[in-house]
Structure formats: structure tokens, C-alpha cells
Amino acid sequence: MTKGLTRGDYDERLGRVRDYIYDHLDEDLDFARLAEIACLSPHHWHRIYHALHGETAFATVRRLRLHRAAYELRQTTMPVERIAERAKYDSAAFARVFKEQFGMPPARYRREGVYAEPGCNRNEEGSPMREIEIRQAPPLTVAGIPHRGPYMEIGRAFDQLHNVLTTRALYGPSQHNVAVYFDEAAITPPADCRSLAGRSVRPAMPIASPLERLELAGGEHAVLRHRGPYAELGAAYDWLFGVWLPGSGREAADRPCYEIYINTPMDAAPKDLITDIYLPLK
């Protein structure tokens, strides 16, 4: 009798596909090759992938390439034509697709970012007005996948987390994705930065490898709501620590910041993403 596949088998096989996609984004991906890597029927593997990821493999590749393109536009001087080429678009198609997802053409996004949108409120100096409030946050139990490397690459760990939670049927109501950042990126080599891609869970939920449990303390937090692409979160942190905190009369607690994601790239365009940044206070 042929041994049947377990949920863990599916998680492991599609994990290989996930890793292959991340490692070969610059290549023309062959979806028959992805089925081969997954050791699943080419006829059915697309349906299995979609059921476990919430999007098709094609949508995953497209999302990751555009996310990388947004980062390159804001954080590098790479020519737009080269960024489009790396995303597998000609210049005209890239401009069209990027505008659909980010609300403006690539060149304008490079200059101004999403806060150039007409609906964005600004202060007297012309800087964007950011939403911040002081909250009493409850303690939070997080089940997550550890990530070591540049913080902008934590999406890879989130994809693995999604696979594990789906195959183990651990998704539940009132949960959110949570990211915790343990090192100061300004003084830590990118390759050594430690973070956790997690999901808020019930305190009593059993957590087994590869998931790790993390307990986040409750208490008073400054909560900054960021609207827009993850590529611009760095600017939000700069404002939080460089503008708001020095003028607030408050002091940061000796605990890491964390992010709670109100939506995700699988259900919202980059320009519509909502992220709450939690800064623990003394």
C-alpha cells in the first residue's frame, strides 16, 4: 500500500517551492519545474498551492517582484528601467502595473512615496501627518518562525508561517500577523538582524517546531499607524524615533518594537496596506 501524504509532507514540499521562488526571482520561472520541486502532480499542484497560500504561484511571484521593485525605487539609485527588467516587465507594462498596485507611476513613487497622495494630510512644514496614539496593549502570545537577515526579507518567513498554520489548521478568528524586531538595524549588520514572523494565538495553544512561542508584555505603547507599502516602513520608524519620541516627553521601554498587520499583501494592494507599529513605553 502506498503511504499517504500528511499535512507535514505538504508543508515541507510547498516549502521547497517557496524557497525556490525566493532564490530565483530574477529568472523566468517554469511552473512545471515548480510542480517537480514540490513532487506533486502538475495537473493538481496549482490548486493545492492556491488552497494553502491563498493565492496562485503566479500571484506570489508577481507580488514578490513588485515588493522588491518598490524597495529598490525608494532605497537604491538603480535605474527604473533596470528595476522593471528585474521585475520581468518592459518599461510601459511596469509603469502600468506599478501604478495599479501603488497608486502612482514608478518615477513619482521614487521621488515622493505614497505620502504624495492628494488625500494625505500634511503639517505646516509639508511633512506627512502620521496617526499615533497611546494605548494600553494587552499581553500577546505569538507563534512564529524566526528570521535572520535583512528585515525587508522577513516576508519569506511569513510565507513559511502561512504554510505551517494552514497545513496544521491553526488559523483562528481575531488573529493578526505580527512581526517582532530584536536588533537595531542601524548598528547591526543586515545579515545578523534577528526577527520573528508570527501570528497572535490563544495563550493555551500548543506550539510545535518549526514554530516558536513568544510572549509580548502588555502595558502602555505608542502605536503608529502606517498606511502604504512595507518599503516605506523605515521612514515611519525614523519619524517615530526622530520626531515623535523626542518631543513626546516619554521614554521607550527596553523591549523590542513589534508590528501588527491589519491586512496583508494577499488581500490588499501595497498602497492600501495598514500596519500598526507598537513602541513599548516606560
PEJOSUL-V818644 format. One record per backbone hydrogen bond with DSSP energy under -1.0 kcal/mol. CO is the residue of the C=O (numbers start at 1). NH is the residue of the N-H. E is the energy in kcal/mol with one decimal. If there is no record, write none. Layout:
# PEJOSUL-V818644
CO:NH:E / CO:NH:E
This chain:
# PEJOSUL-V818644
6:10:-1.9 / 7:11:-2.4 / 8:12:-2.5 / 9:13:-2.6 / 10:14:-2.7 / 11:15:-1.6 / 12:16:-1.4 / 13:17:-1.3 / 14:18:-2.5 / 15:19:-2.5 / 16:20:-2.2 / 17:21:-2.6 / 18:22:-2.3 / 19:23:-2.1 / 20:24:-1.0 / 24:27:-1.9 / 27:29:-1.0 / 30:34:-1.6 / 31:35:-1.7 / 32:36:-1.8 / 33:37:-2.3 / 34:38:-2.0 / 35:40:-2.0 / 41:45:-2.6 / 44:48:-1.9 / 45:49:-3.0 / 46:50:-2.5 / 47:51:-2.3 / 48:52:-2.0 / 49:53:-2.5 / 50:54:-2.4 / 56:60:-2.1 / 57:61:-2.4 / 58:62:-2.5 / 59:63:-2.7 / 60:64:-2.5 / 61:65:-2.3 / 62:66:-2.2 / 63:67:-2.4 / 64:68:-2.3 / 65:69:-2.2 / 66:70:-2.4 / 67:71:-1.9 / 68:72:-2.5 / 69:73:-2.3 / 70:74:-1.8 / 71:75:-2.7 / 72:76:-1.5 / 79:83:-2.1 / 80:84:-2.7 / 81:85:-2.0 / 82:86:-2.3 / 83:87:-1.5 / 84:89:-2.3 / 85:88:-1.3 / 90:94:-2.7 / 91:95:-2.2 / 92:96:-1.9 / 93:97:-2.8 / 94:98:-2.8 / 95:99:-1.8 / 96:100:-1.9 / 97:101:-1.7 / 98:102:-3.1 / 99:103:-2.0 / 101:271:-1.9 / 105:109:-2.3 / 106:110:-2.5 / 107:111:-1.6 / 108:112:-3.0 / 109:113:-1.2 / 113:116:-1.7 / 114:117:-2.0 / 117:120:-2.0 / 121:129:-3.1 / 123:126:-1.7 / 127:123:-2.5 / 131:225:-2.8 / 133:223:-3.2 / 135:137:-1.0 / 135:221:-2.8 / 137:219:-2.6 / 140:216:-3.4 / 141:201:-2.5 / 142:214:-2.4 / 143:199:-1.8 / 144:212:-2.6 / 145:197:-2.5 / 147:195:-2.6 / 150:153:-2.1 / 151:154:-1.8 / 153:156:-1.4 / 154:158:-1.9 / 155:159:-2.3 / 156:160:-1.7 / 157:161:-2.6 / 158:162:-2.6 / 159:163:-2.0 / 160:164:-2.4 / 161:165:-2.8 / 162:166:-2.3 / 163:167:-2.7 / 164:168:-1.9 / 165:170:-2.9 / 166:169:-1.3 / 176:200:-2.5 / 177:261:-2.5 / 178:198:-3.5 / 179:259:-3.0 / 180:196:-2.0 / 184:187:-1.4 / 184:188:-1.2 / 189:192:-2.4 / 190:193:-1.1 / 193:149:-2.7 / 194:182:-2.4 / 195:147:-2.9 / 196:180:-1.9 / 197:145:-2.8 / 198:178:-2.7 / 199:143:-2.4 / 202:205:-1.8 / 208:211:-1.9 / 212:144:-2.7 / 214:142:-2.9 / 216:140:-2.4 / 219:137:-2.8 / 220:281:-2.5 / 221:135:-2.8 / 222:279:-2.7 / 223:133:-1.7 / 224:277:-3.0 / 226:275:-2.8 / 229:232:-1.6 / 230:233:-1.9 / 232:236:-1.2 / 233:237:-2.3 / 234:238:-2.2 / 235:239:-2.0 / 236:240:-2.4 / 237:241:-2.6 / 238:242:-2.5 / 239:243:-2.2 / 239:244:-2.4 / 240:245:-2.5 / 243:247:-1.1 / 245:248:-1.2 / 251:282:-2.7 / 253:255:-2.0 / 257:181:-1.7 / 258:278:-3.4 / 259:179:-2.2 / 260:276:-2.8 / 264:267:-1.9 / 269:272:-2.0 / 270:273:-1.3 / 273:228:-2.6 / 274:262:-1.9 / 275:226:-3.6 / 276:260:-2.6 / 277:224:-2.4 / 278:258:-1.6 / 279:222:-2.6 / 280:253:-2.3
